[in-house]
Every structure is written in structure tokens, then in C-alpha cells.
Amino acid sequence: MTNVWLGIIAVAVLVMAVIQVAAIVFAMSAARRIGRVADRLEQNLNPVVSNLQYRLKEVDGGTLISFRHSALGFIPDDFRQGMMRGWAALHDRVRKQAQARE
């Protein structure tokens, strides 16, 4: 009778060990998937802090406006190249509005 109980205990211990190994494997797989999702999210969000300052200075015949832009964070090259067009468009809008008020 003792051997039967020892056999039952051995089978129960084996089943518990298999369940624990399966849980560890599942947890590691889930952690890898969460890591990949976090990497994709970080790549798509591209957190950037941007600051734009402008200064007005009185000059002969008008006012001079100067801009200073600084950014901190990862800025992809294609976005960086598009920034020059954006700045040109901003300067053009400011110039047109200033000239319309003259």
C-alpha cells in the first residue's frame, strides 16, 4: 500500500513540475511579445520635445522677427528633411500676414 501512495505522490509531483515549466515557458513567451510591442510603439511614437522662440527687434523701416527652434529626441531623417519645407511655409505665412497689415 505504501508503494501505491508513493507512486501517486510521484505522479502528482511530476504533473506539478510539468505545469510549472509550461507556466514559465508561457511567461517568457508573453514577455518577449510585450517587448516587441513596446519596441514597435516606441518606434512609432518617436517622443520629441520641441521649443520655438521668436524675438522681435525694431529696425529701420519695420520690425525684424527671428526664430529659434530646438528639439530633443529622435527625429527620423525623412521628417527632418520635411522640416525645412515646414519652416519655409511658416516664414512665408508670417511675411504675408505682416505685409497685409502695412
Helices and strands as residue ranges (DSSP letters): H 2-45, E 48-59, E 62-73, H 77-100
